[in-house]
């Protein structure tokens, strides 16, 4: 990964990064250390005990160390402050206040759960401190920026919002399930959370458009412990696939889907399944699960993706969850903004962040302008960020989509009997 992100056109960015990507994580040179100047304090916030929360913190540590090893930001090192919000909105707000008033951070990066991010978002305005959200997905994040720019302009959403996540699932399902396997029907099963309401709304629009008739739409409490009646209800509908939107419910639906030998493929979004530790935590029950994520190991979405994945695995002993990629990118986006603004003044930083054009681990990052439907949100599409799809196969995450990075075909576990291809 290159040390200095720059404002690049798409053609120059992708060509230039190919050579530079090796420098960030592969070659063991002697990089220049950040000069002995006053550090730039940056905060990262997440629930440390969750798979996806730990991934945010790990991504922040990697970016901080790499940037500092290459001279810092305008010669100033980053000093990283880490805050555990314990998946609590109250803890998140308190941490944000402490970060600004006591630790004097110039920006806060991270946040996984949408409810927590939304509680913190107004404080970005009250404290006049940029807040770059890298894990939460609710479309309300950018709606606030659009509706009240003066108050919420300090918030930027550097992860795909829920509607775009649904579009990524639909775009890939059209290629992999409808065209590839002839699937025709689906049941949508999502947890009841802030991020899944717009996700499900978009699922119900885009799935029929790609040729998947939605037979049922089930929303489950994140506190659900027994999925037996839910799976029984789904089986009675005989869908070709279950399209999921799950994160906070954790391991339970995956383990019970496997243990109960539910004969229907499970695809869509299983956020915690994006980290390789999910295999151990489910004791292999995730075999055959298909999920959307930010990037997949061995899949070069950009010239930086594989180098970052390998460095992360070497350091932490696991592949990154989706928001490690986006968090690492966010630090470089912030670095570039500070260097463009030649300042950490919050209003100057907002203006500089709005000019972001950066090719990172997961694609080309640009934010929608003020007044757009998803103001300060990341742009979705093949020239920007599309996400990636993988399937768990024999304990490994195998890239399926986009086609340009696909490494294998879909292979279902033996208990999956009802597939369109077998009818």
C-alpha positions in Angstrom: 0.0 0.0 0.0 1.4 3.4 -0.9 2.2 5.7 2.0 0.8 8.8 0.6 -2.8 8.7 -0.8 -3.3 11.3 -3.6 -6.2 12.7 -5.5 -6.1 10.6 -8.6 -8.2 10.0 -11.7 -9.4 6.4 -12.0 -6.9 5.6 -14.8 -3.9 7.0 -13.1 -4.8 5.6 -9.7 -5.2 2.0 -10.8 -2.1 2.0 -12.9 0.1 3.8 -10.3 -1.0 1.6 -7.4 0.2 -1.6 -9.0 3.8 -0.9 -8.3 3.3 1.0 -5.1 1.2 -1.7 -3.4 4.2 -3.9 -2.8 5.9 -1.2 -0.8 3.4 -0.9 2.0 3.3 -4.5 3.3 5.6 -6.8 1.3 9.0 -5.3 1.1 10.9 -5.1 4.3 12.7 -1.8 3.7 13.8 0.9 6.1 10.9 3.4 5.9 11.4 6.9 7.2 9.9 7.4 10.7 7.6 10.3 11.3 9.5 13.4 12.4 9.6 14.4 16.1 6.7 16.9 15.8 3.5 17.3 17.8 1.3 14.2 17.0 -2.1 14.3 15.4 -4.5 12.6 17.7 -7.1 10.4 16.0 -9.7 8.2 17.7 -11.1 4.8 16.8 -14.2 3.5 18.3 -15.9 0.0 18.2 -17.1 -2.8 20.5 -13.8 -4.5 21.1 -15.3 -8.0 22.0 -17.2 -8.3 18.7 -15.6 -9.9 15.6 -16.4 -6.8 13.5 -15.5 -4.4 16.3 -12.1 -5.9 16.8 -11.6 -5.7 13.0 -12.1 -1.9 13.1 -9.5 -1.5 15.8 -7.0 -3.8 14.1 -7.5 -1.8 10.8 -6.8 1.4 12.7 -3.7 0.1 14.2 -2.3 -1.1 10.9 -3.0 2.2 9.2 -1.5 4.2 12.1 1.7 2.1 12.1 2.1 2.2 8.4 1.5 5.9 8.0 3.9 6.7 10.9 6.6 4.5 9.5 6.4 6.5 6.3 6.7 9.9 7.8 3.3 10.5 9.3 1.0 13.3 8.1 3.0 16.3 6.9 5.8 15.0 9.1 3.6 14.6 12.2 2.9 11.1 13.7 -0.6 9.9 14.4 -1.3 9.1 18.0 -4.1 6.6 18.1 -6.7 6.6 20.9 -8.9 3.6 21.2 -12.4 3.6 22.7 -14.5 0.6 23.5 -18.2 1.5 23.2 -19.3 -1.9 24.4 -22.0 -1.8 21.7 -23.8 0.9 23.7 -25.1 4.2 22.4 -24.5 5.8 25.8 -20.9 4.6 25.9 -20.3 5.7 22.4 -21.5 9.3 23.1 -19.5 9.5 26.3 -16.4 8.2 24.5 -16.8 10.8 21.8 -17.1 13.6 24.3 -14.0 12.3 26.2 -12.1 11.9 23.0 -12.6 15.6 22.0 -12.5 17.3 25.4 -9.7 15.2 27.1 -7.7 13.5 24.3 -8.1 16.3 21.8 -8.7 14.1 18.8 -9.0 15.8 15.4 -11.3 13.0 14.1 -13.1 9.9 15.2 -13.1 6.8 12.9 -15.0 3.5 13.2 -18.3 2.5 14.8 -20.0 -0.8 13.8 -23.6 -0.8 15.1 -25.9 1.6 13.3 -27.8 2.5 16.4 -24.6 3.5 18.1 -23.3 5.4 15.2 -26.6 7.3 14.9 -26.4 8.3 18.6 -22.9 9.6 18.1 -23.6 11.4 14.9 -25.1 14.6 16.4 -22.1 15.0 18.6 -19.9 15.2 15.6 -21.7 18.5 14.9 -21.8 19.7 18.5 -18.2 19.0 19.0 -17.2 20.1 15.5 -15.1 17.0 15.0 -15.1 14.9 11.8 -16.6 11.4 12.3 -15.8 8.8 9.6 -18.1 5.8 10.0 -16.6 2.6 8.6 -18.8 -0.2 9.8 -22.4 0.9 10.3 -24.7 0.9 7.3 -28.0 2.7 8.0 -29.1 5.1 5.3 -30.2 7.5 8.1 -26.5 8.4 8.6 -26.4 10.2 5.3 -30.0 11.4 5.4 -29.1 13.5 8.4 -26.3 15.1 6.4 -28.6 15.8 3.5 -31.5 17.2 5.6 -29.4 19.4 8.0 -26.0 19.9 6.4 -24.9 22.7 8.8 -25.3 20.4 11.8 -24.2 17.1 10.4 -21.6 18.1 7.8 -18.8 16.6 9.9 -20.0 13.1 9.4 -18.8 10.9 6.5 -19.9 7.4 5.7 -17.1 5.3 4.5 -18.9 2.0 4.1 -21.7 1.0 1.8 -25.0 2.0 3.1 -27.8 -0.6 3.5 -29.4 0.2 0.2 -26.2 -0.3 -1.7 -25.4 -3.5 0.3 -28.7 -4.8 -1.0 -27.8 -3.7 -4.5 -24.5 -5.6 -4.2 -26.4 -8.7 -3.1 -28.9 -8.4 -5.9 -26.2 -7.7 -8.6 -24.2 -10.7 -7.5 -27.3 -13.0 -7.1 -28.4 -12.1 -10.6 -25.0 -13.4 -12.0 -24.4 -16.3 -9.5 -27.9 -17.6 -8.6 -30.3 -16.6 -11.3 -28.1 -16.8 -14.4 -25.7 -19.3 -12.9 -28.0 -21.8 -11.2 -31.5 -20.9 -12.5 -32.9 -19.9 -9.0 -36.3 -18.3 -9.1 -37.5 -17.9 -5.6 -36.2 -16.5 -2.3 -37.2 -15.8 1.3 -35.7 -12.7 3.0 -34.6 -13.3 6.6 -33.1 -10.3 8.4 -32.5 -9.3 12.0 -34.7 -6.4 13.3 -32.1 -3.6 13.5 -31.6 0.0 12.1 -29.4 -1.2 9.3 -31.7 -3.9 8.0 -34.9 -1.8 7.5 -33.5 0.0 4.4 -31.6 -3.2 3.5 -34.9 -5.1 3.4 -36.7 -2.3 1.6 -34.2 -2.5 -1.2 -34.2 -6.3 -1.2 -37.9 -6.3 -1.8 -37.4 -4.0 -4.8 -34.3 -5.4 -6.4 -34.7 -9.2 -5.9 -37.8 -9.4 -8.1 -36.1 -7.2 -10.7 -33.3 -9.8 -11.1 -35.7 -12.7 -11.3 -36.0 -13.9 -7.7 -39.6 -13.9 -6.5 -39.8 -13.1 -2.7 -42.0 -15.7 -1.1 -41.8 -14.3 2.4 -40.1 -11.6 4.4 -39.1 -12.5 8.0 -37.6 -10.1 10.5 -36.2 -11.7 13.7 -35.1 -10.2 17.0 -31.4 -10.0 17.5 -32.0 -11.8 20.8 -33.5 -14.8 19.1 -31.9 -18.0 20.4 -34.0 -20.7 18.7 -34.3 -20.4 14.9 -36.1 -23.8 14.6 -39.6 -22.4 14.0 -38.2 -19.8 11.6 -36.4 -22.4 9.5 -39.5 -24.6 9.6 -41.6 -21.8 8.2 -39.0 -21.1 5.5 -38.8 -24.7 4.5 -42.6 -24.8 4.1 -42.3 -22.2 1.4 -39.7 -24.2 -0.6 -37.6 -21.3 -1.7 -34.5 -21.8 -3.8 -32.4 -19.6 -1.4 -32.6 -17.7 1.9 -31.3 -14.1 1.5 -30.1 -12.9 4.8 -29.3 -9.6 6.6 -27.7 -10.7 9.8 -24.9 -9.4 12.0 -25.8 -8.8 15.7 -27.5 -12.2 16.0 -24.0 -13.6 15.6 -23.4 -17.4 15.3 -26.8 -18.8 16.1 -28.7 -18.8 12.8 -25.6 -20.2 11.0 -24.9 -22.9 13.5 -28.6 -23.9 13.7 -29.0 -23.8 9.9 -26.1 -26.3 9.7 -27.0 -28.5 12.7 -30.7 -28.8 11.5 -29.5 -29.6 8.0 -31.8 -26.9 6.5 -31.9 -28.0 2.8 -31.9 -24.4 1.4 -28.8 -22.4 0.6 -28.1 -19.3 2.7 -26.8 -16.2 1.0 -27.0 -12.4 1.3 -25.2 -10.7 4.2 -23.7 -12.4 7.3 -21.5 -9.6 8.6 -19.5 -11.6 11.2 -18.9 -14.4 8.6 -16.5 -12.1 6.8 -13.8 -12.7 9.3 -11.9 -16.0 9.2 -12.4 -16.5 12.9 -16.0 -17.2 12.2 -15.1 -20.7 11.0 -13.6 -21.6 14.4 -16.4 -19.9 16.3 -19.0 -21.9 14.4 -17.0 -25.1 14.4 -17.2 -25.2 10.7 -21.0 -24.7 10.5 -20.5 -21.8 8.1 -19.5 -24.2 5.4 -21.4 -23.3 2.2 -22.6 -19.9 3.5 -22.4 -17.2 0.8 -22.0 -13.6 2.0 -21.4 -10.1 0.8 -18.3 -8.3 2.2 -15.8 -5.6 1.4 -13.0 -7.7 -0.1 -11.8 -11.3 -0.1 -8.3 -12.7 0.3 -6.5 -13.5 -3.0 -9.0 -11.3 -4.8 -7.4 -8.1 -6.2 -10.2 -5.7 -6.2 -7.5 -3.1 -6.4 -3.7 -3.4 -6.4 -3.8 -2.8 -2.6 -6.3 -5.5 -1.5 -4.1 -8.6 -1.4 -1.1 -6.8 0.2 -3.3 -5.5 3.0 -5.0 -8.8 3.5 -1.7 -10.7 3.8 -0.2 -8.1 6.2 -3.4 -8.2 8.4 -3.3 -12.0 8.5 0.3 -12.1 9.4 -0.2 -9.6 12.2 -3.5 -10.8 13.7 -3.7 -14.4 12.6 -7.0 -14.0 10.8 -8.3 -12.5 7.6 -9.9 -9.1 8.0 -13.6 -8.6 8.5 -15.1 -6.1 6.0 -14.6 -3.1 8.2 -10.9 -3.6 8.7 -10.5 -2.8 5.0 -12.7 0.3 5.2 -11.1 1.6 8.4 -7.6 1.3 6.9 -8.9 3.2 3.9 -10.4 5.9 6.1 -7.1 6.7 7.8 -5.6 7.3 4.4 -8.5 9.4 3.3 -8.1 11.5 6.5 -4.4 11.8 5.9 -4.9 13.0 2.4 -7.6 15.5 3.6 -5.3 17.0 6.3 -2.5 17.3 3.7 -4.8 19.0 1.2 -6.1 21.4 3.9 -2.7 21.9 5.5 -4.7 22.0 8.7 -6.6 20.0 11.2 -9.2 22.7 11.5 -12.6 20.8 11.3 -14.3 23.0 8.8 -11.2 22.9 6.5 -11.1 19.2 6.9 -14.8 18.8 5.9 -14.1 20.8 2.7 -11.0 18.6 2.0 -12.8 15.3 2.8 -15.6 16.3 0.3 -12.9 16.3 -2.4 -11.8 12.8 -1.7 -10.8 10.7 -4.7 -8.8 7.7 -3.3 -8.2 4.2 -4.5 -8.0 2.1 -1.4 -8.3 -1.6 -0.5 -11.9 -2.0 -1.7 -12.1 0.3 -4.7 -12.3 4.0 -5.5 -13.6 6.1 -2.6 -15.6 9.2 -3.5 -18.3 10.8 -1.3 -21.6 12.1 -2.6 -21.8 15.9 -2.4 -24.1 17.9 0.0 -27.7 17.8 -1.1 -27.4 14.3 -2.7 -29.6 11.5 -1.5 -26.7 9.9 0.3 -24.8 13.1 1.1 -21.2 12.3 2.4 -21.8 8.6 1.7 -19.6 6.4 -0.5 -20.5 6.0 -4.2 -21.5 2.6 -5.3 -20.8 1.0 -8.7 -18.2 -0.7 -10.8 -16.1 2.5 -11.1 -16.3 3.0 -7.3 -17.2 0.4 -4.6 -19.2 -2.8 -5.4 -18.3 -5.1 -2.5 -17.4 -8.7 -3.1 -19.1 -12.1 -2.6 -17.4 -15.2 -1.2 -18.5 -18.6 -0.1 -17.1 -20.7 2.8 -15.6 -23.8 1.2 -13.7 -26.3 3.3 -12.7 -23.7 5.9 -11.6 -21.2 3.3 -13.2 -18.0 2.0 -13.4 -18.4 -1.8 -14.2 -15.3 -4.0 -17.2 -15.8 -6.3 -17.9 -12.2 -7.4 -17.2 -9.8 -9.1 -16.4 -12.2 -12.0 -13.0 -10.5 -12.5 -11.7 -11.8 -9.2 -13.7 -15.0 -8.9 -11.7 -18.0 -7.8 -14.2 -20.9 -7.9 -17.8 -22.0 -8.5 -20.5 -22.4 -5.9 -20.3 -25.7 -4.0 -23.1 -26.5 -1.6 -22.9 -28.8 1.4 -24.4 -32.3 1.0 -27.5 -31.4 3.0 -28.5 -28.7 0.5 -31.0 -30.7 -1.6 -33.3 -28.1 -3.0 -31.4 -26.2 -5.7 -32.7 -25.1 -9.0 -29.9 -27.0 -10.7 -31.1 -30.3 -9.2 -34.8 -29.9 -10.0 
